[in-house]
């Protein structure tokens, strides 16, 4: 909400020089923007309600897919290729300085019932861009070679007849990458406030323009405001809901791989894999939208599902609006929370059909990874028409993390209103579903096309810990 008291200093125009920027949120969008703007000479302050990197942020995870495979979305493909080049540099720098890996370019298997239009478009556009040699198409003639090369995925090939290997893809050690980016920000002089002193309370408004924010400790932070609060953005800026931005919880499980099988499931034998991920409708019923990773050094394998997800509708704590928005329910607010039993059941059904050996492993950890979905799957990076002085960068829609090394410069270009990222400014602009010709109907309408059928989290029973063990369902 807005606050007109306390007022900014009398000489506010001098106090808030052009180069002061306050960023609310420290995930992929926030940290990358902080680094980019600090490099450009701005004095950046970052606020976050948690210790950074926030443990329940979508970007703070053990692994994330890194790819540039985007079908006809050439702008994302180009940005993805740039990002992969930077991931390789980040990884080398982190290994040399800290001996901490950030990126495993093991490739990604895109598996489907047939070579779908998304796959054929990706292959065609990779070839046009000069990356045709980084794609291996799976055919009846060479499928046995893939089975031999990747024995851990062999059983899936019996059901999924099409697809390809994207050799430039891989996965990032997500939490380590965010710590690395945090280190870069601190080296550049970005100022951080965490916990109570970093928790957003209200905006400060003067003469119709937002000139700062007040944090929970009642401290004023003046400057140009960028809200990069991830799935908490709708609770700070409820108006983003009008363009279909909604927080959705996506189910994630971690399996413990027995030590004698870890070699089989290491990345050289078991790359990143995705099943029917490009379908217009992804759900548990047709087993689409599942993806997974190689086993990590601790013997943990992550498997996730990109689909409808869950909402948690509540009244926004920072707004006078009476309209409920989806607010994340996470390990910070609910430390013992698992995931809905229905999700566990569907993970087990998928594994039993496609990767039955994995279904014999215990689930040792679960998570609801909270996306910020837009109605069209594109990011939202723009100034807010109804709130002069505030810019928003959010709506990662489940695919933003891969761009972390390059996303900040795109956001900084849009912040400065320069032409360097004109194509992205157009794609990420403030927009509404109505203007785009999409009709929203209640909460179900506020989703990306691929996520129809979202359900309310409170309507589901959470799985008990014993129900996570192999053979219990």
N, C-alpha and C positions, 0 to 999 in steps of 0.2 A: 504494500500500500504506500501511498505518498505521505510524507510528513512535511509540514511547513514550519516546524519548530524542532530543534534550534535552527535559526537562520544562519546562512553562511556569513563569513566576515564582510564588513562593509566594503572593502576593496576586493570583492570576490574575483573580479576579472583579472586582477593581478595575482591573487592567491591561487586560483585554479588556472595556471598557465596551460597553454594548448597541449603541452606534452604530458600532462598527468592523466593516467588511465587507471581505472579501477575495474578489475575483472572478478566477477562473482562465479566461482567454480573452478576447479583445478584438474579436470579430466583431460581427455584428448583435445577438446576444443580450447579449454582454458589455458593449459600449460603451453601448448604449441603457439597460441596467440601471444602469450606473455613473452616468450622467447623472441618471436618475430618482431614485436613492437619494441621491446627493449633494445634489440639490435639496431632499430631504426631511430633510436634516440629518445624514445618516450620513457617517462618515469612510471613504471608499472607496479601496481599493488594487486596482489591476488588474495582473495578471501575464500576460505572454505570452512565448513562446519566441522570437519574431521581433520585428523592429522593427515598430511599429504605424503604419499598418495592415499586417498580415501579408501578404506578397506572395502566399502560396498559400492564403489564406483564401477561402472561397466568396464572401464579400461584397466582396472586393477584385477587382473586375472592371471592364471598360470599360462594361458596360451590364447592366441588370436590368429585367425587365418590371414595371411598376406597374399594377395592376388591382384591381378589386373584384368581378370576375365569378366567382361561386362556386356557381352552381346553387342547390341547396337548403341549402347551408351558410350560413345567415343570419348566424351569429356572425362568420364570416370576412368576409362581405360588409360588415357594419356596421363592422368594424375596418378593412377596406380603404377604405371611404369616408372614415372619420376620417383615415386615413393620407394619402390623396390631398390632403385639405385642408391637412395639415401639410407635405406635399411642396411644395405651391405656396408656402407661407410660407417654407420653407427655401430654395427656389430664389430667391425675391425677396430674402431677406436675404443670401444668398451673392453674388448679382449686385451688390447695393448695396455690400457690404463688400469683396468680393474680385474682382468681375467674372468669377466662375466659375459656369457653369451646373450645376444639379443635376438638373433635371427637364424633360423635353420631353413635354408633354401632346399628343402627335400623334395619339392614338387607337390602337386595336388591332383588327385584323381577325381574328376567330375563324372560320376556314374549315373546313368539313367536307363529307363526302359528302352530308349532308342536315342540316336543322336538328334536331340531336339533342336528347335530353331535357335534357342539361345546359344547352344554349343556351336552350331554351324556359323552363326553370326560372329561369335568370338573368334573362331578359327579363321574366317575370312578377314576380319579386321586386324587380327594379329599379323596375318600374312601381308596385308596392305602396309602395315606399319613396320615391316621388316623383321617381325618376330615369328615367322612361320616355322622356323626350325626349332622353336621352343615348345611345339605342340606335337604330341604323338596320339593319333586317333586310334581307338580300340576297334578292331574289326574281327570278324570270325576267323580270319587267317592268322592274326597275331595275338589273339586273346590268350592262348596257351603261354605265350612268352610273358605276358603280364602276370599270369598266375604263378609262373616260376619265379619271376623277379620279385613279386610281392605276395608271398605265401599267406601272410596274415589276412589279406583281402580276398583270397581265392574263393571262399564260399559265396561271397557277394556276387561274383561273376556268373554264378549259376542262375541268378534272378535278374540281374541288370545287364542287359545285352549291349548297351551303347555307352559312349562316353569318350573321354580323352584324358591324357596326362598333360598338365600344364607345368612345364619344367622350371619356369621362372618363379613359380609360387612357392609357398612354404608356410612357416608359422613363426610368430614372434613370442618371445618370453615377455608377455605383456607387462606384468608387474615390474619386472626388472627394467623394461624400457621406460616406464613412467618414472621410476627412480632415477634413471639416467637423464631423462629430460628435466626432471626437477633439479638435478645437479647442475645442468647447463644453465637453467634459469637463475639459480643462486650465484653461479660464477659471473653472470652478466649483471647482477645487482638487483634483480627483481625482489621486491619486498613481499613477505608472506605473513598473513595472520590466520591462525588456525584455531579450531575449537570455538569457544564462546566469542573470542575476539574476531573470529572470522565468519561467524554465523549471521547471515543477512536478517535484518529486522524490518527495515523500511527504506523507501527512497526519500531523498530530500529534494523538494521541489521549490523553485524560485522563479516567479514570473512566468509560469507555465512550462518551464524547462526543468528536467531532472538534472541536478548538479552534483549529486553524490548519494551515498547510502549510509545508513546507520546500522551498526552491528549490535548484536545482543548485549554487549557490554556498554552500550550507549555512546560509543565513540563514532565521530563523524569521519567519513572518508570522502573527500571531494575529488572530482575529476570526471572525465568522460567515461560513461558506464558501458561495459560489455557483460551481458549475462550469458554465461557458458555453464549453466548448472545442470546439464544433462537431463536426466529424467525428473529432476526436481524443478526444471524450468517452468512447467505449467502451474506449479504451486506458487511461484514468484511472479510469473507473468501469465495470468489466466487467459489473456486474450490470444495467446498462441493456440489455444484449443479451438478458436474459431476457424483456424486453417488446418484443423485435423491433427494437431500435435498432441500425442497422448503417451504417457508412460506405460509400458507393457513389460511384465515380468516373463522372461523366457527361461524355461527349465534347463538346468545343467547338472550332469552327474560326473563324479570322478570314480573310476574303477581302480582297484589295486591289482596290478598284474603280478602274478607269482614270479619269483626271481628266476626260476628255470625257463620262463617263457619271455623274459624281457628282451632278449636278443631278437626274437621273432618279431616283436612289435616296436623295435627301434626304427627311427625314421628311414634308415637305408633299406629296410625291408617292409615298412608300413608307413607310407606317406600320409599327409593330410588327405582326407576323403570327404566327399559331399555327395548326397544321393538326391536326385530329382530336385535340386535346390532352386531351379529356375522356374518351376511351375507357377502359373498364375494363382493357384490356390494350394497352399501347403498345409497339411494337417497330419494328424496321427493316423487317420483312417487308411489313407493310401500309402502310408510309410514314406511320405516325401518330407523334405526339409531337414533331415538328420545330417549331421556332420561330426567328424571326430579327428583326433590327433594321435601322433605316435606317443608311446610311453615316455615320460620324462626321467630325469636322473634319479628321482625319488620313487620310481616305480608306479607313478600315477598316470592314468590315461583319462583325458577329458572327452566326453561326448555331449553334444548339445543338440538343440532343436530350434530352428528358426521358423516360427509359425504364428498363430494367433496370439498366444501368450495370455497373460492375466492382467486385469486391472484391479486397483485398490482405491475405490472412489471415496473421497473424503472432501470436506470443505477446506479450501486453501487457507493455511494459517497466516499468510501475509497479505490477504486481500479482503476487501469488504464484500466481494461477490458471494452470492448464496448458491451458485452453481458448483457442484462437486467436480473435482478433477481427480485423475488417478495419481496417487502419491506412493512412491516406492515403500515397500515393507521389506526391510533388509536385516542382515545380521547385526547391524548397529541397533536397530529398534527392537528386533526379535532374535536374540542370540541363539536360541535353540530351534529356530524354524528350519524345517526341511523344505520339500516341495510337495505339491499335491500328489496324493496317492495315484490319481489317474495318470499323471505324467510318468511316475515310476513304472506303472503297468505298461504303458505304451513304449517306454524305452526297452523294457524287457521283451516285449513282443517283437519289436524291431530287431533287437540283437538275436533273438532266437531264430528269426527267419534268415537274416542276412549274415550275421557274424556270431554263430552259436557258441564258439569257444569263449568269446567275451561275456556271454550271458552266464557263464559259470563263475565269474568274478564278483566279489562283494562290491557294493557301492559304499565307499568310505566317506564321501562328502557330497553334498548337494548345494545348489545355489539357484536363486532366481536372479538372473542377470537382467537388469532393468534397462531396456531400450527406450529411446525417445523417438517414436515413430511419427512420420508425417504421412499425410494421406496419399502422397505420390512416391514416397521413398527417397525423395531428394532432401538434402540438408536445408536448413533455414539459417541464412547469414545475411542480416539486413538491419537497417534502422527501423524502429517500430513507429509507424505513422502516427499513432495516438499517444506516444510518449517521447516527445522531443528530448534528446540527450541520452537516449538509451538505444544501444544496439544489442541484438541477440545473435548468438551462434550456437545452434543446437540441432536437434532432429537427426541424429546420426543414423537412425532407422536400421540399426544392426549391422552397418557396414562402414563406419567411419574410422575405426581404429587403424586400419591398414595405411591410412593417409597421414598418420601422425607426423612424420618427418617433414611433410610439405604443406599440410593443411594450414598451419599458422600463417604462412606467407600469403595464402589466398585470402584468409580472413583479414589480415592486415591491409591488403590491397583494397578490399571492399570497405574497410574502416576508413581508409584514406580517400576513398572514392576515385582511385586512379584507374587507368585503363588496362593495367597489366593483367588483371584476371577478369576481363569483361565477360568472357563466356561463362565463367562460374558465377559472376554476379547475377547474370540473367537466370541461370538454373536455380540458384539458391535464394532468389529474391523473396520478399514478403508477398505472399499470395494466399488466396483462399480457394477452397474446393469449389465454391460456387462459380468463381471466375474461371476456374479450370474446367468447368463443365461436369463436375463430380457432385452428386447430391449426397449430403450427409444425413443419416437418419439415426439420431441418438448416439450413444457411445459406440455402437457397432460401426457406424459410418466413419468415425474418426480413426481410420486405420489406413495403412498402405493397402494397395490392391491385393497383395499376397497374404493378408492377415485377417480376412473376414472370419467372424465367428469367435471373437475374443470373449472370454468369460471372466466373471468377477471372482477374485481370489477367495473371498470370504464364503463363497458357495461350495468350496471344496475342502475336504478333509485332508490335512497334511499327513504324509506318511510317517509312521513310527520308525524308530531306528532299526528295530528288528526286521521291518519290512524291506529294508534296503539290502539285506543279505541275500546272497544267491540262493535260489530255490524256494524262497518264501512266498512268491506270488505265482 
